[in-house]
Amino acid sequence: MSASSGHPAADGVRSLAEPLAAEAGLVVENVTVTPAGKRRVLRITVDLPETELGGVPMESVAQVSQAISQELDSSNVMGGTPYVLEVSSPGADRPLTERRHWLRARRRLVRTIAAPGATPRTGRLTEVTEAGIVLDEEHEVPWAEITGGRIELEFGHPDDFADLEADEDDEDDEDEDEEEN
């Protein structure tokens, strides 16, 4: 289950925001309400469902932000104290703390945070199972050995080059055709 801050309004905001996020193809990751002088800051973090890979489309974040804002304006969930609404998606540096976070990180280079007595591991996350994770298609790491993890930032993720490799193959085929003539 996703986290909410201990603020009484956070659970009400979550109940209001979850169906709106679902309409935009997103899930509510976290809701926090923080005092900021005479106002409060309401932060809602949305993410793609665990079955999806890739980044959260900014258009979806904007859509759900507008929908949540309109619903909050017509509800009493935040009470009478002024607030500022911030809707965002988690960054690449977000900790991997729940199974669904690991599912979203498939095909990425990850580093585990090891449980006491276990060894930290780094590798390409190829599978997430009930028993744990699989790195580089062969190294199984049980959940009992993991307290969390992080995505290792890569410049030039292999998926980024898939189109380039296809283009190079096409060029090689053309070169071979020219040599045969």
Phi, psi and chi 1 to 4 in degrees:
 res  aa     phi    psi   chi1   chi2   chi3   chi4
   1 MET       -  146.0  174.2  125.4 -154.1      -
   2 SER   -77.7  160.0  -59.8      -      -      -
   3 ALA   -88.2  153.4      -      -      -      -
   4 SER  -135.4  149.8  -69.9      -      -      -
   5 SER   -70.4  166.5   71.5      -      -      -
   6 GLY   -73.6    1.0      -      -      -      -
   7 HIS   -68.5  136.9 -165.3  -79.4      -      -
   8 PRO   -57.2  -31.4  -16.4   22.1      -      -
   9 ALA   -76.3  -19.7      -      -      -      -
  10 ALA   -59.8  -43.0      -      -      -      -
  11 ASP   -66.7  -38.3  -70.5  -25.5      -      -
  12 GLY   -65.3  -40.6      -      -      -      -
  13 VAL   -64.4  -43.3  169.2      -      -      -
  14 ARG   -58.5  -46.2  176.0  177.5  -71.1  -76.0
  15 SER   -60.3  -38.1  -64.0      -      -      -
  16 LEU   -72.8  -40.2  178.5  142.0      -      -
  17 ALA   -79.9  -32.9      -      -      -      -
  18 GLU   -57.9  -47.9  -76.6  178.6  -21.7      -
  19 PRO   -66.8  -31.3   12.2  -18.3      -      -
  20 LEU   -69.4  -39.6  -61.3  170.3      -      -
  21 ALA   -64.7  -41.7      -      -      -      -
  22 ALA   -60.7  -38.1      -      -      -      -
  23 GLU   -60.9  -30.5  -73.3  177.6   23.5      -
  24 ALA   -90.9    5.5      -      -      -      -
  25 GLY    78.6   23.5      -      -      -      -
  26 LEU  -123.4  168.3  -57.3  173.2      -      -
  27 VAL  -123.7  151.6  -65.2      -      -      -
  28 VAL   -82.6  120.0  173.7      -      -      -
  29 GLU   -86.3  -44.7  172.8   77.6   18.1      -
  30 ASN  -157.0  148.8 -166.0   18.4      -      -
  31 VAL  -134.0  125.5  176.2      -      -      -
  32 THR  -131.9  145.4   59.1      -      -      -
  33 VAL  -124.0  120.5 -179.2      -      -      -
  34 THR  -123.5  130.4  -51.8      -      -      -
  35 PRO   -64.4  141.0   -7.7   15.6      -      -
  36 ALA  -144.2   82.0      -      -      -      -
  37 GLY    69.1 -126.9      -      -      -      -
  38 LYS   -86.1   -0.7  -65.0 -178.0 -179.1 -174.7
  39 ARG  -116.7  177.2  -62.5  178.6  175.2  -95.1
  40 ARG  -127.1  153.0  -64.1  169.3  -69.1  171.0
  41 VAL  -109.0  120.5  177.0      -      -      -
  42 LEU  -101.8  111.7  169.2   58.7      -      -
  43 ARG  -109.6  125.7  -71.7 -174.3  179.1   94.1
  44 ILE  -121.1  123.9  -58.2  173.1      -      -
  45 THR  -104.6  126.6  -53.1      -      -      -
  46 VAL  -116.3  154.1  -66.3      -      -      -
  47 ASP  -145.0  168.5 -160.9    0.2      -      -
  48 LEU   -74.3  155.5  -70.9  171.6      -      -
  49 PRO   -62.1  160.9  -13.8   22.6      -      -
  50 GLU   -61.2  -20.0   65.4 -173.9   35.3      -
  51 THR   -81.2  -11.1   55.3      -      -      -
  52 GLU   -98.2  149.4  -59.9  -69.4  -36.8      -
  53 LEU  -117.0  161.4  -63.2  174.9      -      -
  54 GLY    98.4 -175.0      -      -      -      -
  55 GLY   -88.7  161.0      -      -      -      -
  56 VAL   -76.0  123.6  177.7      -      -      -
  57 PRO   -63.9  129.9  -16.3   26.8      -      -
  58 MET   -62.3  -29.6  -68.0  -44.7  -61.1      -
  59 GLU   -62.4  -37.6  -56.4   81.7   37.8      -
  60 SER   -67.8  -39.8  -62.7      -      -      -
  61 VAL   -63.3  -44.0  174.3      -      -      -
  62 ALA   -63.0  -42.2      -      -      -      -
  63 GLN   -61.6  -48.7  174.3 -172.3  -12.5      -
  64 VAL   -70.5  -32.9   76.6      -      -      -
  65 SER   -61.4  -45.7  178.5      -      -      -
  66 GLN   -64.8  -43.2 -175.1  175.2   15.5      -
  67 ALA   -64.6  -42.6      -      -      -      -
  68 ILE   -65.3  -42.9  -69.3  170.5      -      -
  69 SER   -57.9  -45.8  178.1      -      -      -
  70 GLN   -63.7  -42.6  -70.7  172.5   -8.1      -
  71 GLU   -65.4  -41.2  -78.1  -64.8  -47.8      -
  72 LEU   -63.8  -38.4  -74.3  170.1      -      -
  73 ASP   -62.2  -31.5  -72.3  -13.3      -      -
  74 SER   -99.2    6.2   63.6      -      -      -
  75 SER  -118.9  172.3   80.1      -      -      -
  76 ASN  -109.4   16.4 -167.8   26.2      -      -
  77 VAL   -63.4  -29.8   89.1      -      -      -
  78 MET   -95.4    1.9  -72.4  -62.5  -70.5      -
  79 GLY    68.6 -159.9      -      -      -      -
  80 GLY   -94.3   -9.7      -      -      -      -
  81 THR   -75.3  133.8  -53.2      -      -      -
  82 PRO   -60.4  151.6  -15.6   25.0      -      -
  83 TYR  -147.5  160.7   64.1   91.2      -      -
  84 VAL  -114.7  130.1  174.3      -      -      -
  85 LEU   -96.2  129.5  172.7   63.6      -      -
  86 GLU  -127.2  119.5  -64.5  178.7    6.7      -
  87 VAL  -115.1  128.4  178.7      -      -      -
  88 SER  -147.2  174.3   63.3      -      -      -
  89 SER  -111.5  156.7   61.9      -      -      -
  90 PRO   -68.8  146.0   19.7  -25.2      -      -
  91 GLY   -81.8  172.9      -      -      -      -
  92 ALA   -64.4  -20.1      -      -      -      -
  93 ASP   -89.9    7.2   61.3  -15.7      -      -
  94 ARG   -65.0  144.1   77.0  117.3  159.5 -105.6
  95 PRO   -69.5  146.7   18.7  -24.1      -      -
  96 LEU   -94.1  100.4  -54.8  172.3      -      -
  97 THR  -117.3  -17.7   57.6      -      -      -
  98 GLU  -123.4  156.2  -63.2 -178.6   29.2      -
  99 ARG   -53.6  -41.5 -176.6  175.1 -173.8  -88.2
 100 ARG   -66.0  -28.3   65.5 -172.3  176.7   81.8
 101 HIS   -64.9  -42.4  -62.7  159.1      -      -
 102 TRP   -64.9  -40.3  -69.0   94.8      -      -
 103 LEU   -59.2  -41.6  -77.2  164.8      -      -
 104 ARG   -68.3  -21.2  -70.2  -95.8  -58.6  113.3
 105 ALA   -93.2    6.0      -      -      -      -
 106 ARG   -54.4  144.3  -73.9  168.6  -65.6  163.9
 107 ARG    75.8   -0.8  -61.4 -167.9  -38.0 -146.3
 108 ARG   -97.4  158.3  -57.2  -67.2  -57.9  -93.1
 109 LEU   -80.7  124.4 -174.7   63.6      -      -
 110 VAL  -127.7  158.3  -61.7      -      -      -
 111 ARG  -125.4  127.9  176.9  179.1   39.3   87.4
 112 THR   -84.6  151.4   65.2      -      -      -
 113 ILE  -101.2  116.4  -60.8  170.1      -      -
 114 ALA   -80.5  142.9      -      -      -      -
 115 ALA   -69.0  160.5      -      -      -      -
 116 PRO   -53.4  130.9  -26.1   34.6      -      -
 117 GLY    87.7   -9.2      -      -      -      -
 118 ALA  -101.0  168.4      -      -      -      -
 119 THR  -106.2  131.9  -56.9      -      -      -
 120 PRO   -63.1  145.2   -5.3   12.5      -      -
 121 ARG  -126.8  148.5  -50.6  -84.7  179.9  159.5
 122 THR  -130.1  135.2  -59.5      -      -      -
 123 GLY   178.6  175.3      -      -      -      -
 124 ARG   -79.0  122.8 -176.7  132.6  -17.4 -103.4
 125 LEU   -74.5  110.8 -179.4   60.7      -      -
 126 THR  -105.5  -20.5   50.4      -      -      -
 127 GLU  -157.6  148.1 -169.2  175.7   -8.6      -
 128 VAL  -124.4  122.9  178.5      -      -      -
 129 THR  -120.4  178.1   68.8      -      -      -
 130 GLU   -65.0  -29.8  -66.9  -60.7  -38.7      -
 131 ALA   -84.7  -23.9      -      -      -      -
 132 GLY   161.8 -146.4      -      -      -      -
 133 ILE  -121.4  160.1   63.0  171.0      -      -
 134 VAL  -121.8  126.3  178.1      -      -      -
 135 LEU  -106.9  138.1  -60.2  176.1      -      -
 136 ASP    53.4   34.6  -59.4  -39.3      -      -
 137 GLU    63.5    4.4  -62.2 -178.5    0.8      -
 138 GLU  -144.0  -22.1   59.5 -173.0   44.0      -
 139 HIS   -97.9  107.2  -57.0  -69.3      -      -
 140 GLU   -86.2  130.8  -65.7 -179.8   26.2      -
 141 VAL  -122.1  112.3 -176.0      -      -      -
 142 PRO   -67.8  150.1   -5.9   14.0      -      -
 143 TRP   -55.0  -34.2  -69.5  121.1      -      -
 144 ALA   -61.9  -20.4      -      -      -      -
 145 GLU   -95.4    2.5  -66.5 -177.3   12.3      -
 146 ILE  -123.3  128.4  -56.7  169.7      -      -
 147 THR  -103.8  -12.5   61.4      -      -      -
 148 GLY   171.7 -168.0      -      -      -      -
 149 GLY  -171.1  176.2      -      -      -      -
 150 ARG  -142.0  149.0  -66.3 -106.7 -178.5 -138.9
 151 ILE   -81.1  131.2  -67.0  173.1      -      -
 152 GLU   -85.5  123.5  -66.2  -73.1  -59.6      -
 153 LEU   -69.7  133.2  -65.4 -179.9      -      -
 154 GLU  -122.5  139.1  -61.7  177.7   85.8      -
 155 PHE   -97.4  112.3  -64.6   98.4      -      -
 156 GLY    86.9   59.9      -      -      -      -
 157 HIS   -58.9  141.1 -176.4  -89.2      -      -
 158 PRO   -50.4  -35.5  -27.0   33.3      -      -
 159 ASP   -62.4  -28.5  -70.6  -14.2      -      -
 160 ASP   -67.4  -21.4  -62.3  -20.5      -      -
 161 PHE  -103.1    0.2  -61.0  109.4      -      -
 162 ALA   -58.3  -44.0      -      -      -      -
 163 ASP   -67.3  -36.9  -69.3  -21.8      -      -
 164 LEU   -65.1  -41.7  -68.2  175.9      -      -
 165 GLU   -63.4  -39.6  -71.0  173.1    6.3      -
 166 ALA   -64.2  -41.1      -      -      -      -
 167 ASP   -63.4  -41.4  -70.9  -15.3      -      -
 168 GLU   -64.3  -39.4  -73.6  174.9    6.7      -
 169 ASP   -61.9  -41.4  -70.6  -16.7      -      -
 170 ASP   -62.4  -42.1  -68.9  -16.2      -      -
 171 GLU   -64.7  -40.0  -72.0  173.9   15.1      -
 172 ASP   -62.3  -40.9  -70.3  -15.2      -      -
 173 ASP   -62.2  -41.1  -69.2  -16.7      -      -
 174 GLU   -64.7  -41.0  -71.9  173.2   12.7      -
 175 ASP   -62.0  -41.2  -68.8  -17.4      -      -
 176 GLU   -64.8  -39.9  -72.3  174.7   11.5      -
 177 ASP   -61.8  -41.9  -70.0  -17.8      -      -
 178 GLU   -66.5  -37.2  -71.2  174.0   13.2      -
 179 GLU   -67.3  -31.8  -70.1  174.9   12.3      -
 180 GLU   -70.9  -25.6  -71.1  176.5    6.1      -
 181 ASN   -78.0      -  -69.5  -24.8      -      -
